[in-house]
Amino acid sequence: MWTRRQLSRSGPIKEYERFEAIAAQHRRDAQEATLDNVRERCRRSEDAWMKMAAQSRRTEQRRTEREEKAAALVA
């Protein structure tokens, strides 16, 4: 499910990276699907996972900004 790059680097996989990997799998599943309803279900699922990944990125960015502001106040 995760790419070799994600597994080989040091440190934990970020939540949004995991969501993007799952979305990519659903994209591949949609491309391979022979039934229209399965293809559409996979596309909807991919879209939902990408939306969750985007939200996770925004949350992480806000958290980082908040932590940087707090560190600047202490310094």
C-alpha positions in Angstrom: 0.0 0.0 0.0 2.8 2.4 0.8 5.5 3.3 -1.7 9.1 2.1 -1.2 10.1 5.8 -0.6 7.8 6.1 2.3 8.9 2.8 3.9 12.6 3.4 3.4 12.9 6.9 4.8 13.6 7.5 8.5 10.8 8.6 10.7 7.1 7.8 10.8 4.9 8.2 7.7 2.7 11.3 8.0 -1.0 10.8 8.1 -1.6 12.7 4.8 1.0 10.5 3.1 -0.9 7.4 4.2 -4.2 8.9 3.0 -2.6 9.7 -0.4 -1.2 6.2 -0.7 -4.7 4.8 -0.1 -6.1 7.2 -2.6 -3.5 6.1 -5.2 -4.5 2.4 -4.6 -8.2 3.3 -5.2 -7.1 5.1 -8.4 -5.3 2.0 -9.6 -8.3 -0.2 -8.7 -10.6 2.1 -10.7 -8.3 1.9 -13.7 -8.4 -1.9 -13.5 -12.1 -2.3 -12.8 -14.2 -3.8 -15.5 -17.6 -3.0 -13.9 -18.8 0.5 -14.1 -20.2 0.5 -10.5 -16.9 -0.7 -9.1 -15.0 1.9 -11.1 -17.3 4.7 -9.8 -17.0 3.4 -6.2 -13.2 3.4 -6.4 -13.2 7.0 -7.9 -15.5 8.2 -5.1 -13.3 6.5 -2.5 -10.2 8.1 -4.1 -11.8 11.5 -4.0 -12.7 11.0 -0.3 -9.2 9.9 0.7 -7.7 12.9 -1.2 -10.0 15.3 0.7 -8.9 13.7 4.0 -5.2 14.1 2.9 -5.7 17.7 2.1 -7.4 18.4 5.4 -4.6 16.5 7.2 -2.0 18.7 5.4 -3.8 21.9 6.4 -4.0 20.7 10.0 -0.3 19.8 10.1 0.6 23.2 8.6 -1.5 25.1 11.1 0.0 23.0 14.0 3.6 23.8 12.7 2.8 27.5 12.4 1.3 27.5 15.9 4.4 25.8 17.3 6.7 28.2 15.5 4.8 31.2 17.0 5.0 29.7 20.4 8.7 29.1 20.1 9.3 32.6 18.9 7.5 34.0 22.0 9.7 31.9 24.3 12.9 32.9 22.5 
